[in-house]
Amino acid sequence: MMRKDTVAVIFIFVVSLIMLSCDSGSNNGDIIIEGIISNPSQFGDIKVTVLQGTSRLGSTNANSEGSFVIRFSSSTGIVTLKIEASNFNAERPNILVIDQSVNDFDITLQQNPTVIVIDRWQVYQDPISFSNSQVIDFNESQAEFNIDGQGGNCMYSGGSSSITYRVKKISITQCREGVRAQSSGSILLEADEGIQISSNRDAVVTLDDGFVGIGQSSNPVNNTIVIQSANQFGINASGNSVVDVDPQNQCSISGGRGALNVNGNATVNTSSCTLSN
């Protein structure tokens, strides 16, 4: 589902920790923040809380190895992570969260000044399917965004919906169909580093007036792009749709039936990408 592990393992683990926690808050919803604090021995008992404004969405105690899990729901998609111990009290505000996701943090607690340092932030997202006027605008340069389709379709934007991810890395893999935009739907995927989209059928599909943009962020570090279909097309575009691929560095597009299939008035820009079967 949301991670490389199975749904059952994740939720058994989460439920077990909730049952053991003496200060669990609400601990319900479809968003999970989990993590490991790298230096727990310096702080003794550590309490971790997720806040939305002044409201507590969930709370737990990290174990002796620094691991914690909190499950919650958010009405705003912006939360604060608060960590407390006898000799530590700090908050990390403006954490973006999406429904049906696991947010996995590697954290170091720093003294003088007292700061929560996020060393790595990975987001494991359920497949996304929007058909009306829904909007995701996830802009976080530290986050690594992942969808494992487990053989199903990974990302769909239809109607007038819009999906935007501007992040550190993007991995959309194990898809039946990778990324599809149709009607007036749009999908924009930008990353500082690598972007990978792999599927069994078409990796990128656009119909009607759909738009898909895949490329480098405004501050790329080493942006590379791999778009790969095992049995269909890397990019399959028709109607008046537009696909724009804009890598910083290396880029490859491949498909079992060919890299590109362009019909009607569709426009596909593959920049300097290498195209292959």
Helices and strands as residue ranges (DSSP letters): H 7-20, E 31-37, G 40-42, E 47-52, E 55-61, E 67-72, E 78-85, E 88-96, E 101-110, E 115-125, E 128-130, E 135-148, E 155-157, E 162-175, E 179-181, E 186-191, E 195-199, E 204-206, E 211-216, E 225-229, E 233-237, E 242-246, E 251-255, E 258-262, E 267-269, E 274-276
